[in-house]
């Protein structure tokens, strides 16, 4: 996230606006799942795995984010998403359980999501 913000300085503000617009404010944090913004004709997405950055990742939140990513992809035929494998690093989730939740939530568009282990 830091490297992306340095490469495109408008992204933090645009993501914050999208989260406030599309998320639900609960318990002092926004729950949004997935939001996307466009800069210079290129889409950028934020895939939420935690309610607060100090928390462990939440598999239900991963499922919500993947469901919203599915809707985003359904509206954009031909678009492919490349992203870091969510929730398995500092989030502490097991890759198998994350993959299962994502496959279930993504359905038919799952073949258009490429996950990377960093």
N, C-alpha and C positions, 0 to 999 in steps of 0.2 A: 504494500500500500504506500509506503514512504517513497519508494523509487518511482512509482506511478505518479504520485502527487508532485514529485520534483520534475518529472518529465512533462506533465500537463498540470500547471498550477491551478487551473480553474476547477479541477475535479473535486477537491474537498468541499467547496461551496456548493457545487451542483449536486453532489451526493447528499449533502446535508439537507438541501431543499427537497430533494426527492424523498428522503426518509421521512421528513416532517409531513410531506404531502400524502404519502402512501402508507406510512407506518401507523401503528397504534401505540400510544404512550401509556405504558403500564409499569407501575412500581418504580418510576424514575428512569426508565429506559424505553427506547423505541424498539418495537418488534415489527420488522418489515419483511423479513425473508429474503427477498431479492428485489433490487431496484436497478434500473439502467438509465444512463444519461448518454447524450450524444455530444461530441465535440469534434468539430471539423469534419462532419459526415461519418464519424467512426463511433460505434457504440462501445460503452464501457459499463461493466456491471459490478455490483457489490452483492456478494452471496453471504448472508448472515449465518453464522454457526453458534454464536454466543449472544446472550442478552447484554452482558458486560464483559469488557475485554479481559478482566481477571478471572472470570468464570471458566469452568470446563465447557467444552462444546456440548450442545444439547441435540440429541438425535431427532427430536420432534421439530426443532428449529431447522435442522438440515432438510427434513422432509418438506416443511413449509417452503423453504427457499427453493428447493428443487421443483416443487409444484408451480411456484411463480415463475421460475425459469422456463418450465415447460410452456406456460401460457405465452411468455415472451417469444419463445422460439416458434410456437404455432402461428403467431402473427407475422413471422418473418421467414417464410420458406427459403431454404437454401443457406441460411446463416448457420455457421458452426461456431461453437463456443469452446475456447481453450482456457482452462483454469487449474489452479493448484488443487490437489485432492483435499476437499474441505474437512476440517475437524480432526485430522489425525495427528497433527504435530502437537502444538501446545494445547490443543483442544482435548487431547487424550482419548479420542474415540478409536475403535478398532476399524481398520480398513474394510473388512468384510461387512460389518454392520452398516457402515456408511454407504458402501456400494449397493447393498440390498435396499436401503431406504431410497437412494437416488434412483435406482432402476425402477422401483415401484412408482415413484412420483413422476419421473420423466416419461414413462411409457414409450410411445412411438418415436418421440424425438430424442431418446437417449443415445442413439447412434450419431447424433450431431453434437455431443458433448465429449470433449477430450480432456481427460484428467492427467495431471502430471504430479509425480512425487518429487518434491524439492529436497 
